[in-house]
Structure formats: structure tokens, C-alpha cells
């Protein structure tokens, strides 16, 4: 008779950072709208463009890695790094914006930490970070005298 294994503790629940297909920009018309109507910031390894007010809900993202970045293996590695950066920062970005991240030729030589730092700096310049919400348990402000 087979017995079911007993677990002493339930498995810890980890915060899941996802980058679902619904969060991707796919169509050329979407990329064109961001390029023509959005704001752009240039960095050493990335260009970041953002178009705000496109739709309600979560932001969407598009990645561009041209052949100038390097051979396919390097382009794919850069894409993986950029997707990882986006996955971890989606919750801190403004809602309803469309972002396009364009890798520059030197991006393949940059580490994940360097790309992350540049992403955060460029998004800050674009003022695309969500405002930190005030704590719900904060006491009311004293009346002005």
C-alpha cells in the first residue's frame, strides 16, 4: 500500500514576477506610435521610449535588438537580460504606458546590473516611475494654525 509523503511545512509562497504575452508590444503600429508620439531617453547601452496614456491597466513593453548588437547568441542574451529587468520593475512603473527598450551595439558587453542601473536612470528621467503610495495607517495631518 502506497502512502502519501508527509510535508512538515507548506512550501513558502514566493512573489511571482511575470512578463506575460499581454504585456508585450507586438505590432509595428504599436512601436511606431511610441517612436512618433513618445518621449525618448538615450543611454550608453539602451534607448528607452515611453508613450503614456495609451490604455488603462498595466503597462506594455517592446524590445528591439538589431543585428548591430551582435550575433544571434548575443542578441538573445541581451533580450533575456532586458526581459528580466522589465519583469522585476513592472509593479513600480506608471500604469497604461507603452515602453520600448532599444539595445545599443555595446549592450552585449554590459552586465545585468549595468543594464538595470541604466534602465532605472532612464525611466527616472522620463518620470515613468509610479509615485510611492502613502501608508494607509498614517495619522491625519495636524490642522494648520
Residue frames as a rotation matrix with the C-alpha (Angstrom) as fourth column:
UNK 1
0.588 0.809 0.000 0.00
0.809 -0.588 0.000 0.00
0.000 0.000 -1.000 0.00
UNK 2
-0.345 -0.714 0.610 1.48
0.697 -0.630 -0.342 3.32
0.628 0.307 0.715 -1.06
UNK 3
0.270 0.381 -0.884 1.48
0.873 -0.484 0.058 6.12
-0.406 -0.788 -0.464 1.43
UNK 4
0.725 0.021 0.689 1.43
0.405 -0.821 -0.402 9.77
0.557 0.570 -0.604 0.59
UNK 5
-0.383 -0.913 -0.139 4.52
0.715 -0.197 -0.671 11.71
0.586 -0.356 0.728 1.59
UNK 6
0.650 0.533 -0.541 4.07
0.758 -0.502 0.416 13.96
-0.050 -0.681 -0.731 4.57
UNK 7
-0.080 -0.622 0.779 5.34
0.444 -0.722 -0.531 17.50
0.892 0.304 0.334 4.46
UNK 8
-0.346 -0.117 -0.931 6.31
0.937 -0.090 -0.337 19.15
-0.044 -0.989 0.141 7.68
UNK 9
-0.314 0.218 -0.924 5.63
0.139 -0.952 -0.272 22.68
-0.939 -0.214 0.268 6.40
UNK 10
0.750 0.535 0.389 3.84
0.494 -0.061 -0.867 24.12
-0.440 0.843 -0.310 3.41
UNK 11
-0.140 -0.810 0.569 6.08
0.988 -0.152 0.027 25.45
0.065 0.566 0.822 0.70
UNK 12
-0.327 -0.008 -0.945 6.78
0.373 -0.920 -0.121 29.17
-0.868 -0.392 0.304 1.04
UNK 13
0.626 0.577 0.525 4.90
0.740 -0.226 -0.633 31.37
-0.247 0.785 -0.569 -1.39
UNK 14
-0.507 -0.837 -0.205 7.27
0.645 -0.526 0.554 33.48
-0.572 0.149 0.806 -3.44
UNK 15
0.237 0.507 -0.829 6.33
-0.242 -0.795 -0.556 36.68
-0.941 0.332 -0.065 -5.13
UNK 16
0.060 -0.156 0.986 5.95
0.830 0.556 0.037 35.93
-0.554 0.816 0.163 -8.80
UNK 17
-0.134 -0.172 -0.976 7.30
-0.391 -0.896 0.212 38.37
-0.911 0.410 0.052 -11.27
UNK 18
0.088 0.263 0.961 5.75
0.702 0.668 -0.247 37.66
-0.707 0.696 -0.126 -14.62
UNK 19
-0.552 -0.168 -0.817 6.09
-0.464 -0.752 0.468 39.13
-0.693 0.637 0.337 -18.07
UNK 20
-0.041 0.628 0.777 3.04
0.392 0.726 -0.565 37.68
-0.919 0.281 -0.276 -19.83
UNK 21
-0.565 -0.143 0.813 2.38
0.822 -0.011 0.569 37.96
-0.072 0.990 0.124 -23.55
UNK 22
0.502 0.839 0.209 -0.34
0.838 -0.532 0.123 40.53
0.215 0.113 -0.970 -22.82
UNK 23
0.657 -0.327 -0.680 2.39
0.237 -0.766 0.597 42.85
-0.716 -0.554 -0.425 -21.54
UNK 24
-0.416 -0.842 0.343 4.33
0.591 0.036 0.806 42.75
-0.691 0.538 0.483 -24.83
UNK 25
0.289 0.372 -0.882 4.09
-0.579 -0.666 -0.470 45.16
-0.763 0.646 0.023 -27.73
UNK 26
-0.040 -0.256 0.966 3.97
0.460 0.854 0.245 43.17
-0.887 0.454 0.084 -30.97
UNK 27
0.617 0.449 0.646 2.62
0.755 -0.106 -0.647 45.20
-0.222 0.887 -0.405 -33.85
UNK 28
-0.449 -0.774 0.447 4.72
0.875 -0.483 0.042 47.55
0.183 0.410 0.894 -35.93
UNK 29
0.097 0.569 0.817 1.99
0.291 -0.801 0.524 50.16
0.952 0.187 -0.243 -35.48
UNK 30
0.908 0.193 -0.373 2.46
0.396 -0.101 0.913 50.00
0.139 -0.976 -0.168 -31.69
UNK 31
0.052 -0.972 -0.229 6.22
0.904 -0.052 0.424 50.52
-0.424 -0.229 0.876 -31.98
UNK 32
-0.435 -0.161 0.886 5.61
0.709 -0.668 0.227 53.35
0.555 0.727 0.405 -34.47
UNK 33
0.595 0.732 0.333 3.17
0.315 -0.593 0.741 55.07
0.739 -0.336 -0.583 -32.10
UNK 34
0.736 -0.402 -0.545 5.76
0.567 -0.074 0.820 55.03
-0.370 -0.912 0.174 -29.31
UNK 35
-0.289 -0.919 0.270 8.51
0.923 -0.193 0.331 56.26
-0.252 0.345 0.904 -31.62
UNK 36
-0.401 0.155 0.903 6.43
0.581 -0.719 0.382 59.10
0.708 0.678 0.198 -33.06
UNK 37
0.366 0.718 0.593 4.44
-0.017 -0.632 0.775 60.22
0.931 -0.294 -0.219 -30.03
UNK 38
0.820 -0.020 -0.572 6.53
0.540 0.359 0.762 59.22
0.190 -0.933 0.305 -27.04
UNK 39
0.747 -0.636 0.192 9.42
-0.663 -0.696 0.276 60.64
-0.042 -0.333 -0.942 -25.07
UNK 40
0.746 -0.575 -0.334 12.92
0.308 0.744 -0.593 59.22
0.590 0.340 0.732 -25.57
UNK 41
0.700 -0.664 0.265 15.97
-0.626 -0.390 0.675 58.99
-0.345 -0.638 -0.689 -23.32
UNK 42
0.671 -0.561 -0.485 19.35
-0.165 0.525 -0.835 57.76
0.723 0.640 0.259 -24.56
UNK 43
0.754 -0.502 0.424 21.92
-0.431 0.109 0.896 55.93
-0.496 -0.858 -0.134 -22.51
UNK 44
-0.243 -0.955 -0.172 25.20
-0.864 0.133 0.486 54.13
-0.441 0.266 -0.857 -23.12
UNK 45
-0.947 -0.155 0.281 23.57
-0.071 0.955 0.288 50.74
-0.313 0.253 -0.915 -23.69
UNK 46
-0.365 0.902 0.230 19.85
0.880 0.415 -0.233 51.50
-0.305 0.118 -0.945 -24.11
UNK 47
-0.854 0.437 0.283 17.34
-0.305 -0.860 0.410 53.85
0.422 0.264 0.867 -25.61
UNK 48
-0.652 0.726 -0.217 14.09
0.693 0.456 -0.558 53.94
-0.306 -0.515 -0.801 -23.65
UNK 49
-0.821 0.511 0.254 10.95
-0.240 -0.713 0.659 55.40
0.518 0.481 0.708 -25.18
UNK 50
-0.723 0.652 -0.228 7.65
0.577 0.389 -0.718 55.80
-0.380 -0.651 -0.657 -23.36
UNK 51
-0.691 0.653 0.310 4.19
-0.146 -0.546 0.825 56.78
0.708 0.525 0.472 -24.53
UNK 52
-0.945 0.317 -0.079 1.80
0.132 0.149 -0.980 57.47
-0.299 -0.937 -0.183 -21.68
UNK 53
-0.384 0.898 -0.212 -1.98
-0.530 -0.403 -0.746 57.39
-0.756 -0.174 0.632 -21.55
UNK 54
-0.801 0.043 -0.597 -2.45
-0.546 0.358 0.758 54.69
0.246 0.933 -0.263 -24.16
UNK 55
-0.003 0.791 -0.612 -4.74
-0.087 0.610 0.788 52.38
0.996 0.055 0.067 -22.25
UNK 56
0.426 0.209 0.880 -5.96
-0.879 -0.135 0.457 51.61
0.214 -0.969 0.126 -18.78
UNK 57
1.000 -0.025 -0.001 -4.29
0.025 0.950 0.311 48.84
-0.007 -0.311 0.950 -16.83
UNK 58
0.457 -0.887 0.067 -0.76
0.361 0.253 0.898 47.55
-0.813 -0.386 0.436 -16.78
UNK 59
0.251 -0.508 -0.824 2.00
-0.760 -0.631 0.158 48.93
-0.600 0.587 -0.544 -18.94
UNK 60
0.916 -0.010 0.401 3.20
0.247 0.801 -0.545 47.12
-0.316 0.599 0.736 -22.06
UNK 61
0.235 -0.947 -0.218 6.74
-0.427 -0.302 0.852 46.68
-0.873 -0.107 -0.475 -23.33
UNK 62
0.998 -0.065 0.012 8.56
0.039 0.419 -0.907 46.12
0.054 0.905 0.421 -26.60
UNK 63
0.334 -0.941 0.050 12.19
0.001 0.054 0.999 45.10
-0.943 -0.333 0.019 -27.05
UNK 64
0.975 -0.135 -0.174 14.35
-0.187 -0.082 -0.979 45.92
0.118 0.987 -0.105 -30.05
UNK 65
0.250 -0.944 0.214 17.73
-0.179 0.172 0.969 44.27
-0.952 -0.281 -0.126 -30.54
UNK 66
0.836 0.061 -0.545 19.07
-0.538 -0.100 -0.837 44.83
-0.106 0.993 -0.051 -34.04
UNK 67
0.829 -0.558 -0.034 21.90
0.501 0.769 -0.399 42.95
0.248 0.313 0.917 -35.71
UNK 68
0.286 -0.744 0.604 24.21
-0.217 -0.664 -0.715 45.79
0.933 0.073 -0.352 -34.77
UNK 69
0.663 0.001 0.749 24.08
-0.749 0.009 0.663 44.50
-0.006 -1.000 0.007 -31.18
UNK 70
-0.444 -0.846 0.296 25.91
-0.787 0.526 0.323 41.35
-0.429 -0.089 -0.899 -32.27
UNK 71
-0.787 0.144 -0.600 25.32
-0.291 0.771 0.567 37.82
0.545 0.621 -0.564 -33.49
UNK 72
0.106 0.976 -0.189 22.11
-0.257 0.210 0.943 35.99
0.961 -0.051 0.274 -32.55
UNK 73
0.051 -0.136 -0.989 23.57
0.792 0.609 -0.043 34.49
0.609 -0.781 0.139 -29.37
UNK 74
-0.861 -0.428 -0.275 24.47
0.507 -0.683 -0.525 37.93
0.037 -0.592 0.805 -28.03
UNK 75
-0.649 0.696 0.308 21.17
-0.452 -0.678 0.579 39.50
0.612 0.236 0.755 -29.11
UNK 76
0.235 0.760 -0.606 19.24
0.121 0.596 0.794 36.74
0.965 -0.259 0.048 -27.35
UNK 77
-0.287 -0.414 -0.864 21.31
0.906 0.175 -0.385 37.19
0.311 -0.893 0.324 -24.19
UNK 78
-0.990 -0.037 0.139 20.56
0.008 -0.978 -0.208 40.93
0.144 -0.205 0.968 -24.22
UNK 79
-0.254 0.967 0.009 16.85
-0.423 -0.119 0.898 40.21
0.870 0.224 0.439 -24.72
UNK 80
0.163 0.278 -0.947 16.85
0.624 0.715 0.317 37.83
0.765 -0.642 -0.057 -21.75
UNK 81
-0.694 -0.489 -0.529 18.51
0.719 -0.423 -0.552 40.46
0.046 -0.763 0.645 -19.56
UNK 82
-0.887 0.386 0.254 16.05
-0.326 -0.912 0.248 43.16
0.327 0.138 0.935 -20.65
UNK 83
0.030 0.929 -0.369 13.06
-0.105 0.370 0.923 40.88
0.994 0.011 0.109 -20.03
UNK 84
-0.084 -0.150 -0.985 14.39
0.885 0.443 -0.143 40.14
0.458 -0.884 0.096 -16.55
UNK 85
-0.951 -0.283 -0.120 14.76
0.308 -0.864 -0.399 43.85
0.009 -0.417 0.909 -15.82
UNK 86
-0.563 0.810 0.164 11.21
-0.518 -0.500 0.693 44.55
0.644 0.305 0.702 -17.00
UNK 87
0.041 0.601 -0.798 9.77
0.343 0.742 0.576 41.64
0.938 -0.298 -0.176 -15.01
UNK 88
-0.264 -0.257 -0.930 11.19
0.949 0.103 -0.297 42.98
0.172 -0.961 0.217 -11.78
UNK 89
-0.928 -0.143 -0.344 10.22
0.234 -0.942 -0.242 46.61
-0.289 -0.305 0.908 -12.32
UNK 90
-0.595 0.745 0.302 6.71
0.400 -0.051 0.915 46.32
0.697 0.665 -0.268 -13.82
UNK 91
0.196 0.752 -0.629 4.97
0.937 0.045 0.346 46.92
0.288 -0.658 -0.696 -10.50
UNK 92
-0.129 -0.340 -0.932 6.85
0.694 -0.702 0.160 50.18
-0.709 -0.625 0.326 -9.92
UNK 93
-0.938 -0.247 0.243 6.04
0.343 -0.553 0.760 51.76
-0.053 0.796 0.603 -13.30
UNK 94
-0.579 0.759 -0.296 3.13
-0.614 -0.646 -0.454 54.02
-0.536 -0.081 0.840 -14.18
UNK 95
-0.227 0.605 0.763 0.02
0.373 0.778 -0.506 52.26
-0.900 0.170 -0.402 -15.45
UNK 96
0.666 0.725 0.176 -1.15
0.370 -0.116 -0.922 52.33
-0.648 0.679 -0.346 -19.03
UNK 97
0.355 -0.611 -0.708 2.15
-0.729 -0.655 0.200 53.36
-0.586 0.445 -0.678 -20.63
UNK 98
0.970 -0.192 0.152 3.89
0.245 0.743 -0.623 51.72
0.006 0.641 0.767 -23.56
UNK 99
0.426 -0.900 -0.089 7.66
-0.508 -0.320 0.800 51.30
-0.749 -0.296 -0.593 -23.25
UNK 100
0.952 -0.294 -0.087 10.14
0.087 0.531 -0.843 50.43
0.294 0.795 0.531 -25.99
UNK 101
0.516 -0.850 0.100 13.65
-0.281 -0.057 0.958 49.38
-0.809 -0.523 -0.268 -24.97
UNK 102
0.943 -0.287 -0.171 16.17
-0.125 0.171 -0.977 49.51
0.309 0.943 0.125 -27.79
UNK 103
0.625 -0.780 0.014 19.53
0.428 0.358 0.830 47.85
-0.652 -0.513 0.558 -27.19
UNK 104
0.730 -0.496 -0.469 22.53
-0.666 -0.670 -0.328 49.75
-0.152 0.552 -0.820 -28.48
UNK 105
0.561 -0.511 -0.652 25.56
-0.317 0.595 -0.739 48.00
0.765 0.620 0.172 -30.02
UNK 106
-0.490 -0.848 0.201 27.52
-0.518 0.099 -0.850 47.87
0.701 -0.521 -0.488 -26.73
UNK 107
0.273 0.719 0.639 24.65
-0.942 0.066 0.329 46.28
0.195 -0.691 0.696 -24.77
UNK 108
0.762 0.008 -0.647 26.01
-0.065 0.996 -0.064 42.75
0.644 0.091 0.759 -25.23
UNK 109
-0.255 -0.945 -0.204 29.10
0.291 0.126 -0.948 43.70
0.922 -0.301 0.243 -23.20
UNK 110
-0.347 0.199 0.916 27.06
-0.756 -0.637 -0.148 45.16
0.555 -0.744 0.372 -20.33
UNK 111
-0.960 0.052 -0.274 26.21
0.203 0.803 -0.560 43.10
0.191 -0.593 -0.782 -17.27
UNK 112
-0.067 0.989 -0.135 22.69
0.782 0.136 0.608 42.66
0.619 -0.065 -0.783 -15.97
UNK 113
0.121 0.063 -0.991 23.49
0.880 -0.469 0.078 45.08
-0.460 -0.881 -0.112 -13.12
UNK 114
-0.812 -0.472 -0.344 24.76
0.257 -0.818 0.515 47.73
-0.524 0.329 0.785 -15.53
UNK 115
-0.739 0.612 0.282 21.69
0.281 -0.101 0.955 47.43
0.613 0.784 -0.098 -17.74
UNK 116
0.116 0.790 -0.602 19.43
0.942 0.105 0.320 47.53
0.316 -0.604 -0.732 -14.67
UNK 117
-0.227 -0.292 -0.929 21.12
0.680 -0.731 0.064 50.69
-0.697 -0.617 0.365 -13.40
UNK 118
-0.987 -0.150 -0.049 20.82
0.065 -0.669 0.741 52.39
-0.144 0.728 0.670 -16.77
UNK 119
-0.417 0.908 0.051 17.16
0.581 0.223 0.783 51.34
0.699 0.356 -0.620 -17.12
UNK 120
0.188 0.511 -0.839 16.33
0.977 -0.188 0.105 52.84
-0.104 -0.839 -0.534 -13.72
UNK 121
-0.538 -0.464 -0.704 18.16
0.400 -0.875 0.272 56.07
-0.742 -0.135 0.656 -14.53
UNK 122
-0.977 0.163 0.140 16.46
0.075 -0.354 0.932 56.49
0.201 0.921 0.333 -17.93
UNK 123
-0.150 0.974 -0.172 12.98
0.758 0.225 0.613 55.69
0.635 -0.038 -0.771 -16.57
UNK 124
-0.009 0.077 -0.997 13.60
0.866 -0.499 -0.046 58.22
-0.501 -0.863 -0.062 -13.81
UNK 125
-0.865 -0.356 -0.355 14.44
0.129 -0.840 0.527 60.86
-0.486 0.410 0.772 -16.41
UNK 126
-0.767 0.633 0.104 11.22
0.137 0.004 0.991 60.01
0.627 0.774 -0.090 -18.24
UNK 127
-0.717 0.469 0.516 9.31
-0.690 -0.368 -0.624 60.35
-0.103 -0.803 0.588 -14.95
UNK 128
-0.074 0.667 -0.742 7.71
-0.610 0.558 0.563 56.97
0.789 0.494 0.365 -15.55
UNK 129
-0.864 -0.170 -0.474 8.08
0.254 0.665 -0.702 55.57
0.434 -0.727 -0.532 -12.02
UNK 130
0.235 0.966 -0.107 4.87
0.483 -0.021 0.875 55.26
0.843 -0.258 -0.472 -10.06
UNK 131
-0.123 -0.194 0.973 4.60
-0.640 -0.734 -0.227 57.65
0.759 -0.651 -0.034 -7.15
UNK 132
-0.854 -0.163 -0.494 5.09
0.227 0.737 -0.637 55.81
0.468 -0.656 -0.592 -3.87
UNK 133
0.151 0.985 0.078 1.73
0.201 -0.108 0.974 55.38
0.968 -0.131 -0.214 -2.22
UNK 134
-0.323 -0.196 0.926 1.25
-0.764 -0.524 -0.377 56.91
0.559 -0.829 0.019 1.16
UNK 135
-0.947 -0.024 -0.320 0.90
0.146 0.856 -0.496 54.46
0.286 -0.517 -0.807 4.04
UNK 136
-0.145 0.989 0.027 -2.73
0.189 0.001 0.982 53.69
0.971 0.148 -0.187 4.80
UNK 137
0.400 0.300 -0.866 -2.21
0.854 0.221 0.471 53.79
0.333 -0.928 -0.167 8.55
UNK 138
-0.672 -0.683 0.288 -0.63
0.553 -0.720 -0.419 57.25
0.493 -0.122 0.861 8.58
UNK 139
-0.214 0.606 -0.766 -2.18
0.818 -0.317 -0.479 59.56
-0.534 -0.729 -0.428 11.16
UNK 140
0.608 0.486 0.627 -4.04
0.756 -0.595 -0.272 62.58
0.241 0.640 -0.730 9.81
UNK 141
-0.426 -0.786 0.448 -2.03
0.621 -0.614 -0.487 65.76
0.658 0.071 0.750 9.44
UNK 142
-0.358 0.283 -0.890 -2.44
0.803 -0.393 -0.448 68.30
-0.477 -0.875 -0.086 12.26
UNK 143
0.651 0.663 0.370 -4.62
0.759 -0.570 -0.314 71.31
0.003 0.485 -0.874 11.43
UNK 144
-0.321 -0.762 0.563 -2.73
0.736 -0.574 -0.358 74.37
0.596 0.300 0.745 10.22
UNK 145
0.301 0.430 -0.851 -2.69
0.892 -0.443 0.092 77.23
-0.337 -0.787 -0.517 12.72
